[in-house]
Amino acid sequence: MSDMDPKRLEALLTKLKVLLGLPVTETDKDVQLSFALNFTIDGIKNYCNIPDIPEQLENTVLLIAKDYYLNQFVAPAAAGEGEKNVQSIKRGDVQFTFFADAKQGVEGTAFIKAYSAQLNAFRRLRW
């Protein structure tokens, strides 16, 4: 878990809710949102080999956490993917095949690496 100052983490959680269009007072998704934030913070710290997140990276933290949350916790229809998870339909001699991709997208640390252009300026060498 992230060792970030609790007040700073709470402020990031509030900003994340605003970015996602969620009511700030709503708390039923706080566990998932906090997980997305902590996952992102830990991932950035590991990728950059830094002990803490500088203020200049807070917007990047929010963007990655938003992407991660939408990919992992939001139903495909709510995320803008209106397709149903149909694998194949056969009508007579014609068959249509679709991929069941409700969770299609990048997984794990790939979210962090997708933002490498913003993160590389803060990256430190490991000895």
C-alpha positions, 0 to 999 in steps of 0.5 A: 500500500502507498505510504503517501500522506493521507490528506494528499491521498484523499485529495487525489481520491476526490479529484479522481471522482470528479474526473470520472463524473462521480459524486464526490460524496458517494463512497460506495466505490471508494475501495475500488478507486483507492485500489486504482490510486494505490496501484498506480502510485506503487507502479509509478514508484517502482517504474521510476525507482523513486520513494515518493510521488512528486507533485508534478506527477499527480495529474499523471497518477490521476490519468493512469488511475482513471484508465485502470479503474475504467478497465478493471471495475466498470462494466463494458456498456458503461465504459462505452463498449456497447457490444455484447459478449457474443462469440459466434452466431450461425444462420444457415451456412453463414457464421459470424464470430465475435470476440468476448472482450469485456475486459480487453485492454492493457493489464497490470503494469502496462498501464504505467508503461503506457505513460512512459513519456511523462514518467521517464523524466522522473525515472532514476537508475537502479544500482 
